[in-house]
Amino acid sequence: MESADRLGPSLPTYLSWDERVRAHRCFAIHYRPLVRQLTRGGYSFQDSARGYAELEIAGGTPPEPFPHQAEALAAWRRGKRGVVELPTGSGKTLLGILAIREARRDALIVVPTLELVAQWCLVLERELGIAPGAIGGGSFEIRPVTVCTYASAYRHGERFGDRFGLVVFDECHHLAGEGYARIAECLIAPYRLGISATLEREDGRHRLLEQLVGPLVYRKAIPELSGEYLAGYRVHTLHAELSPSEREAYRSARSRYLDFARGQGIAMSSRGDWRRFLFAASRGEEGRAALDAYYEQRRLAFSAQAKFDVCAKLLNRHRGQRVLIFTNDNATAYEVSRRLLLPIITHQTLVSERRKILSRFHDGTWPFLVTSRVLNEGVDVPSAGVAVILSGTASVREHVQRLGRILRKQEGKQAVLYEVLTRHTAEESTSQRRRQHDAYR
């Protein structure tokens, strides 16, 4: 490459001089703009960075996209960089396949879980006639099209950063997390697509996606696709009452926790307040007792006896249908499983056992399934038509993801989501916060 000094005042700010090799350097993410600037400036240069090739795709007719998928692809095609937000069940994976066909470059697909590695590999073989490579879970096989977990890309990305011209970030909100952002920085891929059902993060770091992947180029909310491309749905809020003894224990624990917080001048109205509370609670016996009280009042609200009774009635009402039961934590999930004699999946469930349980859920052998957060994303459960949320966080993402689990379109399907709240507890305000989202307006 000609000396970068000849670029004069137009020397890009992302280039820095490395005295060790007597040359300018930059992160791989800047490969595309650097090549563009050199090309447009009429400079002759030798490109030794690119390690990817044009992708050969076997014959066959690509699947016909739905209108929203065609619109999303057209929006992405203009710059071949950008983020698309589409609800769960609306065909984000097919959009990724169409982008691979469009780019015709060696492609890397980055996903959050090993289950999604397996799902993507099956779809790639079926739709493109390509046997993909896989990285993660003990596998490290790089092929022209490769599927990799975020964790493996974080650890090994520098080993294959030059190998792909297109990168598809599935569930791309993960990319904006601290640490994972460096995955995007070490890949030279000039073409980038991010797909997610729920982009926004409570910490605001989703704004980083514009520089890591590209701008938000297309978005559709659940109501815009419901009925025609997603199953129609209803949301019902049900209330459970604390027993007199539970009510007294809840009031006592909550007063102890809040009295300590107020004594420290903490309003408990923001994420920053929660961090301040944890810091204050770690400094003495009174604080540790207040923290214990906080978790106790949460436990009482999340696992009130009446909630189990409501859940049992709902399962009886929807006998013969596939029902997912969500809880906020493993302890409550195991309690539901034990009391109602239901199969359960948590992050502790072995992969082989998880596949067996999901298989029996799909075929109806075990029509009811309890989980905490592990099925919020990354697992396809198209047969599920009913969801019961016994407890959860204030996260909008979590709520949209859980609703999305039951919206996969099927003939005659009408999805139903039940949210079971313990009356006169903090759960009610938590529910209001997580449902303040465009998808519900």
N, C-alpha and C positions, 0 to 999 in steps of 0.2 A: 504494500500500500504506500502511496506517496506520503511524504512527511506530513503529519497533521499540522505542523507549523504553517504549511501553505494555506490552511483554511483561514489563517489570520484571525480577524476579530470575530469570525463566525464559528470559532472553535466551540463545540457544544459544552455546556456547563457540566454534563455528566461524565466527561472525559477527565481523567486525572493522570498526571505524569508519574510513572513508576521508574525510579532511578535504577532499580535492580536490573531491569531488562531494557532500559533506555527506550521506552515506548510509552504511549498513552494507553490507558486501560479504562474499561467501564464494565458495569454489570451486564450480564447476558440479555436482560430485558430491554436494553437500549440498542440491541442489534438492528432492529428494523429501522428506527429513525436515523441511525448512523449511516446505514447503507443507502437510505433514501437521500440523505443530505449529500453524500459523496456522489451518488449517481446524478442528482439534479444539478450539482455543481460542475459536472463534466470531468471529475477526477478519475484517473485510471487507478485501479486498486486490485489487489488479489484477496479474494475472500477465502481464508483458511478456517473460518469459524464454522461455517455451515456443514453439518454432518448428516443432513436428512436428504431424502430424495422425493421425486414425484411418486405418488402412491398408485400402484396398479390395482384396480378393482375389477373383479371378475364380472362377466356379463350378468344380465338380469335386470328386471325392471324395478326401479326403486319404488317403495310404497307410496301411495298417494297421500299427501299430507292433508290434514284438516285445514280449513281456512286460517285458523289462528297460528298453526304451525308454519304455513306458507308465508303469512305476514311476518312472523318472527324471523324466518330465514331470510326474507327479503331485506328486513331492517338490518340484520347482521351482515348481509352480503355487501352492503355499501362500503364498509371499511374492513370487514372480516376481523373485527375486534369488537367486543361488547358483551353485555350481560342481558339475559332474558329471564324474566320472572313469570312463571306459569304455575298454576296450582298442581298439587299432587294428583296424578291420574290423567293429566291432560296431554301427555305424550312428550315429556322433556327428553327422554332417551331417544325417541325417533328424531327429534330435532337435532340431537348430537350426531346421529347417523347421517342425516341430510347434510350437516355441516362438513362432515368428513368427505362425503361425495363431492361437495362443492369445492373444497380446498384442494383435494387431490394431492395431499402431502402426507408424509409419515405422521402419524397422530398418536398423542398420548392422552389418555383419559384418566383423570385423577378423581378418586372417590373416597368417601369417608370410612367405609367398612369393607371387610372381606366378603360379606354377602353381596355387596354391590359389584365387587370385582367379578364374582361368579356370574351375576346377572348380566353385566355388560358383555362378558366374554360370550355368553350364549347368544345374545342379540347380535353381536358383531359377526359371529359365524353364520347366523341365519340370514341377516340382511345384506351382508357384504361378501359372503363366501370367503372370509378371511379367518385364519386361525390366529388369534391374537396372543401376544405375550402377556405375562402377568408378573407383577412385582408386589410382594407382600405376603405375610403369613408363611415365610420360609421359602417362597418362590422368588427367583430373580432371572426372568427370561425376557430379554428385549427383542421385539420383532417390529416390523414396520408399523403395526398398530399394537399398542401396549396399554394395559390397564394397570393402574398403580394406586395404592392407598396414599392418603395425605401423609400419614406417618412415615411410610417408606420413601416418598418423594422428599420429605424433609431431611431424612437421614442420607439418602443416596442421590439426590437430584443432580449434584455436581458431576456425577459419573456419567449421566446421560443427557446433560443439559443441551448438547448440540444436536441430538439425534432426531428431533421432531420439529416439523414445520407448523403443526397445529396442536394446540393443547385445549382440551375440553375439561373445565373444572365443574364437575357435578356437585350439587349442594355447595355452591361456591361461597356461601356465607362463612364456611369453615376457613377459607383461604385468608380472610381478613383477621383471623385470630393472631395473637402475638406468636411469633415463631414461624407459623405457616406462610406468612407473607413472603419469606425468603425463597419459597418454592418458585413463585412467579419470577423472582429476580434472577434465578440461576438458569432459567430456560430461555433459549434464544427465539423460540417459536414466534414468528411474526404474526401468525393467525391465532386468535384466542377467542374462546367462547365460554362464558360462565352461565350456568343454569341453576335456578333455585326456585323453590316454592315460596320462600320467605327470606328476602334479602336482609331486612333490617335487623340490626343487632342492638341490644340494650346499651352496649358500651359505645355505640356510634362508629365503630371501626369499619362498618360496611362501606363507608365513604372511600376507603382505601381501594375498593375494587375498581374504581375508574382508572387509577394509574396502574394497577396490577393486571387488569384484564381489558378494560375499556368502559365506555359509558353505558348506562342503562339504555338499551335500544328498543326494548319491547316489554310490555307488561299487560297481563290480563288477571283480573281477580275472579274468585270463585263464582260470584253471582253472574258474571258475564258468560260463563261457560256451562253453568248448571242447567240441567234439563236436556240439553242437546249433545254436549260433548262430555259432560260429567253427569253423574246421577243427581236427580233432584234431592233436596234434603230438607229436614226440619231440625230445629234445635229447641230442646225443652229444658228448662231449669226446674229442678225439683229440690225441695228442702227437707232436711232431716233435723230433728230436735235433739239437743243434748238432754240426757236424763238429769234429774235434780242433782245427783252426786257428781256427774260429769260437769254440769253447769257450775257448781261451786268450785270444783277443782280448776276449771278453765279460768274463772274470774280471779281466783287466787294467784295462779301462775302468771296470768297476763298483767295483773296489777304489780306484781313483784318485778317483772321485766321492764314494764313501762316506767315505774317509779324510779328505777335505777337510771334508765336512759334520760329521763327528764332532769334527774339530779346532776347528770353530767352535761346538761344543756344540749341534748341531742333530740331532735324532733322526730326522727325515724320516718322521714318523708322522702328520702332519696337514697340511691346506692351509696353515695358518699357517707350518709349518716350510718348506714349499716357497717361500713368499714370503721368508722369512728367508734361505734358501739363495740365491735369486736376488740378493738385496741383497748378501750377502757375496761372491758370485761376481763381482759387478760392480766390486769394489774393487781388483782386482789380477790379475796374470798367472796366479798359481796358481789363483785362483777361476775365471777364464775357461777354463783348461785343464780344471778339474773339471766345468764346465758342458758343455764339448765331450765329455768322457768320459761324462757322463750321457746325452747324445743318442746317442752311439755305441753304448752298451750297449743302449739301446732299439731302435736300428736293427737291431742284430744279432739281437735276440729277435724283432722284428716280421717281419723278412725273411730268416730262416734259409733256406738252400737247400732243406732238407728240407720246409719248408712248401709250396714250389711243387710238389714231388713229390706231397705229400698232396693238394693241391688238384687236380692233374691227374687223380689216381686217382678223386677224388670226382666230377669232371665226367664221367669215363668211366662211372662207376657210374650216374649220373643222366642219361645221354644220353636226349634226347627230352623232358626236363622243363625247366621254367624255373628257372634257378638264379641267385641274387644272391650276389655275392662282395664282402664288406665288408672294408675295411682302415681303419687308424687315420689314415692320412695319404695325401696325394696321391702322394708319391714311391713308396710301396709299391704303390699302386693302378696307377700307370703301369708299374711293373716287372712286376706280374702280367699286365697287358694286353700288354706287349711279349713276355714269355716264352711266354705261352699263346695269343697272337694273338686276344684277346678285345676286344669293344667296351667303352668306358669312359665314365662320366659323373662329372665332378667339378664344383666350383663354377666352374671355368674354362670349362666346356663352354657354348657359345652356346645360347640358348633354342631356336632353330630346330633345331639339331643334336640337342639333348636330346630334343625331341619326336620327331624322326625315329628316334632310337635306341630310345626307349621304345615307339614304334609297332611297330618290327620285333621288339622283345622280346615284346610282347603277341601278335603273330601267329605267333611261333615262328621267324621268319626268322633271328633271332639269339637263341638260347635261353639263352645265358649272358651275364651283364652284371656288370662290375666297377665298384665305386664306393668312395669313401672315406666321408664322412659326409653327403653331400648328399641321399641317399635315405632317411636316418633317419626323416624325417617330411615330410608335405606332398605326397607323390606316391603316387597310387593304382596299385599294381601287383598286381591281383587274380590274375593268371595265375601269379605266383611261388609255388612250393611248396617250394623248397629254399633255404636260406641257409647260406653258409659264412663264418664270421667268422675271418679270418686274423689280425686284430689290432684292439684297441679300448682304450677307457679303462676306468676303474673305475666309471664312471657307470651307476647302475641304469637311469636314463632311456634311455640309449643302447641298453642291452641289450634292454629291453622294446620299444623302438621297432623294433629290428632284427628281433626275433621277430615283432612285429606285422605286418611287411611281408609275411609268408608265411601269415598266418592267415585271409585272406579266404575265406569259405565257398564251396566248390564241390562239386558232386556227386562223391562218392568220394575226395575229397582228403584226404591224410594228410601234413601238413607235417613237414619235418625241418630242424632247425637243427644244424649242426656248428660246434663251437668248436675251433679248432686252436691249441694252445698249445705253445710251445717249452719242453721239459722243463728243470727246474732253473734257471729264470730268474724274474725278478720278475713275469712274465706270469701265473704260476700263482696268486699271491696277489691280483693284479689281478682275475682271473676270479672268485675267491671273493667279493670285495667287491661286484662288480657283480651277482652272482646272489643276494645276500641281500635278498630282496624278497618281499612277500606273494604275488606272482604265482607263485612257485616253491615255496611251502610246501605 
